[in-house]
C-alpha cells in the first residue's frame, strides 16, 4: 500500500515554511509613535508594546473584517494588491469613526495552495497599507486548505486593534437636533454591492466595455476602498467638540448605517438626496441592472463613503477645514425631531 503523506494530500509543509520565512521582510517590524512590535514572524503570537503614557483612561477598540465577494473579482483579475489595501482601509475606517487611533493588524489568508509570490503580494500590500494608515501589521495566519479551496483561490480576513481615550469616544451620543450631516466622498463602490455586480457581469457582459473617467469598468469597480483616517484624526485633533457622530457607509447603505449612530429615539436624519455627488459608475450599474433608486440606496454608497454629524454652528468651518486637507466633504442634511430613522427627500442625480 502506498504511503499517504501530507504533501500527497495537498499540503507542502516545506514550501509553506519557505514562504513564511520570506514573509518576515513583508510584515512590518517598524514602530509607530504609539505602537511597537516586540517580536517577528514565526513566534506563536505577536507581542506589541503600546504607548499608553499619554492616555488617562485608554479604551481598546477591536474589529474584524473580510472583503466579501469583491475579493473574487479582484483576485480573478490580478488585483491582489488592491484587495489587500481595500481590506486594511475598510478596517481602519470602522474604528476611526469611533474616534480610535489604529495600532496593529493581524491578517488571515486561506488558500487552496500556497503560491509564494501571490501570498507575498497580498501580505506585502497589507503591510504597506498599515504603514500608510499609521499602524503596523504584526503577523497573522496563512493557511493552505486543499479541498476547501481550489488552487488560485484566496479568502482574506484581518482584525485590527485601536485605542481611544475614554472621554473622546465618538458613539453618536452627542448628536442633537439641528446638527449638520456631512458626506465624505467615496471613490466608487468601496466594498459593497459586489454580488449584484458579479451577477450583472454574468448576465450583461457588455458592461465590461464601459469606461469611467478614462479607465475600464473593472478598474473602476475594483479601486481600493478609501481610507478616511488621516482627515478624521486631523479633524478630531482640531475640532473634537464639533464632531457628534460618524458612520462608515458600508453594507446596507446610508440609511442602515447612519441610523446606527442616532442614540436618541426622538432624532431623525433628514437627507436631501439631490445634494449627493453621485460618481458615474453608479449610474452605469443602475442602467444595466435596471433597478430603482431604493435598491441602489440599500445596496451601494452612491458616492458617500463616510458621514460625520457635526454641530451646525461650526459646520461651515468644519467643511473648510476638511476641504483644505484635500478631502471632498459637503453637507447633505440635518438632524431633526422625529422617530429614530433616516429619511430621504428629493432624488439622486444619476447624470
Secondary structure, DSSP 8 states (H G I E B T S, - for coil): -----TTTTT--HHHHHHHHHHHHHHS----BTTEEE-S-TTSSS--EEE--TT-SSEEEEEEEE--TTHHHHHHHTT-HHHHHHHHHHHHHHHHHTTT-EEEEEEEEEEESS--HHHHHHHHHHHHHHHHHTT-EEEEEEEEE-BTTB-TT-EEEEEEEEEEEEGGG--SSTT--TT-EEEEEE-SS-TTSSHHHHHHHHHH-GGGGG-EETTEEHHHHHH------HHHHHHHHHHHGGGEEEEEE--TTHHHHHHGGG--STTEEEEEEGGG----HHHHHHHHHHT--HHHHHHH--TTEEEEEEE-GGGHHHHHHHHHHTT--EEEEEEEEESSSEEEEES-----
